Every structure is written in C-alpha cells, then in structure tokens.
C-alpha cells in the first residue's frame, strides 16, 4: 500500500557553491574596517579583493597577469572619503568616550562595513557572470578585455538601486558579534591599543555572516538577474568599434 502521509515540501534550490564563495569574499572584505590601523585596513581590503578574483579565475582554469587581477579587483579604486575618515577615527578614538558618541561611532562603523560588502558583492557577482558567459578567457585576459569588463561592471552597479541589498546587509552587521566585540574593545578598553581582530574568530564570523547573507540574497534572484542585464548592455556598448 502506498504511503499516503503528506510529504515535506521540497527544499529550495541550493545556492551554487561559486556564488557562496562570492558572498564569503564580500563579507570578508566588509570586515576589514574592523582593523583600527590606518592603511593596514586598506591593504587587507586590497588583498581580499584580489584573492577573490584569483579564486574565481582559478575555478575556470584561468590565471591572469597581476595587472589584470588588480584591475578586476578594483585595486586602483580608492576607498571613499568616509571610509578613510573612519580608519583615522578608529585609530585615535581609543579613549573613554561618552555613551552618545559610542552609539554614533558604532553606526558609522556598520555603514563602512555595509558599503564595502555591498560593493564587493555586486562586483564579485558580475565577475562570476562574466566568466560564465565567456567574456574573459586565457587569451583575452592578456589584452584589453579586463578593462572593458570592469568598466561594464562599474557602470551596471551605478544604475541599480542597491538599497534592498544594503538593508539586508545592515541588519546582518548590526547583529554581528565580531563587530560589536571589536567596537567595544576599541572604545571601552583603550589600554590595549589598536589591534587586528583575532583571525580564528574572524573566520568563524565570516562564515556565519555569509550563511545568513545567502539565505536573504537567494530570495532576491530577480534583482541580480536585472543586474546582469545592465552589465551585458554596457559590455556590448564597450565592445562596439569607435566611431560607430
């Protein structure tokens, strides 16, 4: 006799491992503002972004020149004034402060993390899409293709309204144990001075935040499909011969 008991609902489509790695690197980049040492946080951000590019290329069996990797990682793009200001503030804020300032400081810290994660998530996603389409291969990586792909990525990101994604990221970072712990150490324990977050604890937090981020973002597939369309249109425009 056939089993007539109700079957549990089918699990949602799993997030592709390649996109999970994109989210992991984006969160890792977003946590670099926790390093309260001027210039060291920018260096860490550059390293994370370049490694993210190399990992995506490696998945496709590709190896790019360092120049192409730096270009696709946006290493030549300076962090915004707000981010640099936060870096300096964190370096000098290691003294007792009033409660109201602690609250404002924490909000600004969250914003810096959210902004960086959002940028790296969008860039990483579109680079993944470009590689899936075959916009970059072993030969084109040696030429002008990385510049054209990066230009299309930047143009596409400027056209979308990223507020829904940023709101999801803001919720995640506001509840981040690592972020709150580092902010507390920096603002309430001035005797210890500037420090780099514990690598083991940071890795665990990156994984935790990544898992939670993927749960929310996987519901926004329509948003990323639209993002792909913007990228493809701009890339096509970049590929047109000059004068036509």
Secondary structure, DSSP 8 states (H G I E B T S, - for coil): ----S-----------HHHHHHHHHHHHHHTGGG--STTHHHHHHHHHHHHHHHHHHHHTT----HHHHHHHHTTTS---HHHHHHHHHHHH--S---HHHHHHHHHHHHHHHHHHHHHHHHHHHHHHHHHHHTS--TTGGGTTHHHHHHHHHHHHHHHS-THHHHHHHHHHHHT-HHHHHHHHHHHH-GGG-S----HHHHHHHHHHHHHHHHHHHGGGHHHHHHHHHHHHHHHHHHHS-TT-
